[in-house]
Amino acid sequence: MFKIKNYHFCFPYLDLGTEEHLQTFAKNCEGLIDICSFYVESKNTFGLKKGKINFLNQEEFLAHSIELSEKKVKQIVFLQSPYVEHYPEWFRAQLTRRLTAYLGYYLPLVEYESGQFAGELVNNAQYLLISSKFELHKLKVYGLTKKSILTGSSILHEIRSKNVLQKNKKSEITLLWAPHWNQIRQQTTTGFSRWDQVVKPLLDFMIENKHNKLIIRPHPIMTAAMDYVLSGKTKPVANKEVQDTVKLLKENSNLISLKTLINLNNVKFTTNSLYFDVTNSDALITDGGSIIGFWAATGKPICVFHDEDSPDYNNDGLAILKQTLIVKNAKEVLDFLNNCLLKQEINQELIEISRNVHPTFESSPSRIFILSLYNNNLVIRFARKFLTRFIK
């Protein structure tokens, strides 16, 4: 596939912990189309070239846009977040004058419409790159079907591109713990977070099995809250969700167990990409979130802490959960951990359900989207040529 020259993709960076979705998509665009990325130097871009333009600087961004306009190149700005409050006010105003694309930052497994489908940025975007049939249905409800393209998830495409099937039983395993952040959901019901029910059995297991490893990969909001509490920070937190999570962490009696756990030699917080953690870990323990969808593609053992007070999943989420081990107390968590040492089986049915719920294709989402732009250009050129001949 040759390079398309009359488009330019811009990938603004937001320090939210969700940038890997955009990074993976951008990385797979290189060589197919001109791109630029606005990434700070200190961040790991997981293979994507670091950008030189600071999009938080209004002058730099506008100068870059004017330069593209003068060259008659179409600029498409990719949105990392669907929430307007995550962007500077001046930047939001600029988006109304530019082509924008949104490709999501997670796999929707719950009925959460306000953030994914009903927001201003999503409604105003010219291109919606989606990863599931559930999203297609919801976009139809909101009248956004014409702007949507089923490309699949870039991270999921990479996970499936790697052979992660474990053929030989391991004597030492790497566990992945992915705790969610919200203990209170919409101020009325209990959220997903059950870290305090999981931490004690995890601590007991890791002390007993020193040769095994535990990687902790919290939800981005939980990561910020844990970092704040465990490092002893005192400066006020600006983000409301992080503020609430910090308060709940400090008030929880199991915080001592969490501090003990992270100080073990065989336990560490992740410094790697989601792709790396999913493909290099042997079993997952979580209480919710789209990591369940990414992990399902591997078919490896997974336990989900989900009790009567946990939020409901949508049909996609329920289909996946039926193939996982649902646990509701500390004993069941410990039983799962011990069983991981004995059984390391791949669930082929879970892999097939994953493919049905979150399809990916031979081509990457980046290539699919770029090809759609190319085909659209051909149609426009043909129409112009035909009309010109017809008028003459």
KAUR-V653435 format. One record per backbone hydrogen bond with DSSP energy under -1.0 kcal/mol. CO is the residue of the C=O (numbers start at 1). NH is the residue of the N-H. E is the energy in kcal/mol with one decimal. If there is no record, write none. Layout:
BEGIN
co=CO nh=NH e=E
co=CO nh=NH e=E
END
This chain:
BEGIN
co=6 nh=74 e=-2.6
co=8 nh=76 e=-2.7
co=9 nh=36 e=-2.1
co=10 nh=78 e=-3.0
co=11 nh=38 e=-2.1
co=14 nh=16 e=-2.2
co=19 nh=23 e=-2.6
co=20 nh=24 e=-2.6
co=21 nh=25 e=-1.7
co=22 nh=26 e=-2.8
co=23 nh=27 e=-2.8
co=24 nh=28 e=-1.5
co=26 nh=29 e=-1.4
co=29 nh=32 e=-2.5
co=29 nh=33 e=-1.3
co=32 nh=4 e=-2.3
co=34 nh=9 e=-2.6
co=36 nh=11 e=-2.0
co=40 nh=43 e=-1.2
co=45 nh=48 e=-1.7
co=54 nh=57 e=-1.7
co=57 nh=61 e=-2.2
co=58 nh=62 e=-2.4
co=59 nh=63 e=-2.4
co=60 nh=64 e=-2.1
co=61 nh=65 e=-2.2
co=62 nh=66 e=-2.6
co=63 nh=67 e=-2.1
co=64 nh=68 e=-1.7
co=65 nh=69 e=-2.1
co=66 nh=70 e=-2.5
co=67 nh=71 e=-1.1
co=68 nh=73 e=-2.6
co=69 nh=72 e=-1.6
co=74 nh=8 e=-2.6
co=76 nh=10 e=-2.8
co=77 nh=101 e=-2.2
co=83 nh=86 e=-1.6
co=84 nh=87 e=-1.8
co=88 nh=92 e=-2.0
co=89 nh=93 e=-1.7
co=90 nh=94 e=-1.5
co=91 nh=95 e=-1.5
co=94 nh=97 e=-1.7
co=95 nh=98 e=-1.3
co=99 nh=77 e=-2.7
co=100 nh=126 e=-1.4
co=100 nh=127 e=-1.7
co=101 nh=79 e=-3.1
co=102 nh=129 e=-2.5
co=109 nh=314 e=-2.7
co=110 nh=112 e=-1.9
co=113 nh=117 e=-2.7
co=113 nh=118 e=-2.0
co=119 nh=123 e=-2.3
co=120 nh=124 e=-2.1
co=127 nh=102 e=-2.2
co=128 nh=149 e=-2.8
co=130 nh=151 e=-1.3
co=130 nh=152 e=-2.5
co=132 nh=136 e=-1.5
co=133 nh=137 e=-2.2
co=134 nh=138 e=-2.3
co=135 nh=139 e=-2.8
co=136 nh=140 e=-1.5
co=137 nh=141 e=-1.8
co=138 nh=142 e=-1.8
co=139 nh=144 e=-3.7
co=140 nh=143 e=-1.2
co=144 nh=147 e=-1.2
co=145 nh=148 e=-1.6
co=147 nh=128 e=-2.7
co=149 nh=130 e=-2.4
co=149 nh=151 e=-1.4
co=153 nh=157 e=-2.2
co=154 nh=158 e=-1.8
co=155 nh=159 e=-2.3
co=156 nh=160 e=-2.4
co=157 nh=161 e=-1.2
co=162 nh=164 e=-1.0
co=173 nh=213 e=-2.4
co=174 nh=282 e=-3.3
co=174 nh=283 e=-1.0
co=175 nh=215 e=-3.0
co=176 nh=285 e=-2.7
co=177 nh=217 e=-3.5
co=179 nh=219 e=-2.3
co=182 nh=193 e=-1.6
co=183 nh=191 e=-1.9
co=185 nh=188 e=-1.6
co=185 nh=189 e=-2.0
co=189 nh=185 e=-3.5
co=194 nh=197 e=-1.7
co=194 nh=198 e=-1.0
co=195 nh=199 e=-2.4
co=198 nh=202 e=-2.0
co=199 nh=203 e=-2.4
co=200 nh=204 e=-2.6
co=201 nh=205 e=-2.3
co=202 nh=206 e=-2.6
co=203 nh=207 e=-1.9
co=204 nh=208 e=-2.0
co=205 nh=209 e=-2.2
co=209 nh=212 e=-1.7
co=213 nh=175 e=-3.3
co=214 nh=268 e=-2.0
co=215 nh=177 e=-3.0
co=216 nh=270 e=-2.4
co=219 nh=223 e=-2.9
co=220 nh=224 e=-2.0
co=221 nh=225 e=-2.0
co=222 nh=226 e=-2.9
co=223 nh=227 e=-2.5
co=224 nh=228 e=-1.9
co=225 nh=229 e=-2.5
co=226 nh=230 e=-3.2
co=227 nh=231 e=-1.5
co=228 nh=233 e=-1.9
co=239 nh=243 e=-2.4
co=240 nh=244 e=-2.4
co=241 nh=245 e=-2.0
co=242 nh=246 e=-2.7
co=243 nh=247 e=-2.1
co=244 nh=248 e=-2.1
co=245 nh=249 e=-2.4
co=246 nh=250 e=-2.5
co=247 nh=251 e=-1.6
co=252 nh=255 e=-1.6
co=254 nh=258 e=-1.8
co=255 nh=259 e=-2.4
co=256 nh=260 e=-2.2
co=257 nh=261 e=-2.5
co=258 nh=262 e=-2.3
co=261 nh=264 e=-1.8
co=264 nh=267 e=-1.4
co=266 nh=214 e=-2.4
co=268 nh=216 e=-2.4
co=273 nh=277 e=-2.4
co=274 nh=278 e=-2.6
co=275 nh=279 e=-2.2
co=276 nh=280 e=-1.7
co=283 nh=176 e=-2.6
co=284 nh=303 e=-2.5
co=285 nh=178 e=-2.8
co=286 nh=305 e=-2.7
co=289 nh=292 e=-1.6
co=290 nh=294 e=-1.7
co=291 nh=295 e=-2.9
co=292 nh=296 e=-2.0
co=295 nh=298 e=-2.3
co=299 nh=347 e=-3.2
co=301 nh=284 e=-1.9
co=302 nh=325 e=-2.1
co=303 nh=286 e=-2.0
co=304 nh=327 e=-2.2
co=307 nh=310 e=-1.4
co=314 nh=318 e=-2.7
co=315 nh=319 e=-2.1
co=316 nh=320 e=-1.7
co=317 nh=321 e=-2.8
co=318 nh=322 e=-1.8
co=320 nh=323 e=-1.8
co=321 nh=324 e=-1.9
co=325 nh=304 e=-2.6
co=327 nh=306 e=-1.9
co=329 nh=333 e=-1.5
co=330 nh=334 e=-2.3
co=331 nh=335 e=-2.4
co=332 nh=336 e=-1.9
co=333 nh=337 e=-2.2
co=334 nh=338 e=-2.4
co=335 nh=339 e=-2.1
co=336 nh=340 e=-1.6
co=339 nh=343 e=-3.5
co=346 nh=348 e=-1.1
co=347 nh=351 e=-1.6
co=348 nh=352 e=-2.0
co=349 nh=353 e=-2.3
co=350 nh=354 e=-2.4
co=351 nh=355 e=-2.0
co=352 nh=356 e=-1.8
co=353 nh=357 e=-2.6
co=354 nh=358 e=-3.0
co=364 nh=368 e=-2.4
co=365 nh=369 e=-2.3
co=366 nh=370 e=-2.5
co=367 nh=371 e=-2.5
co=368 nh=372 e=-1.7
co=369 nh=373 e=-1.8
co=370 nh=374 e=-2.3
co=371 nh=375 e=-2.8
co=372 nh=376 e=-2.1
co=373 nh=377 e=-2.1
co=374 nh=378 e=-2.0
co=375 nh=379 e=-2.1
co=376 nh=380 e=-2.2
co=377 nh=381 e=-2.8
co=378 nh=382 e=-2.6
co=379 nh=383 e=-2.5
co=380 nh=384 e=-2.5
co=381 nh=385 e=-2.4
co=382 nh=386 e=-2.7
co=383 nh=387 e=-2.7
co=384 nh=388 e=-2.5
co=385 nh=389 e=-2.0
co=386 nh=390 e=-2.5
co=387 nh=391 e=-2.8
co=388 nh=392 e=-1.8
END
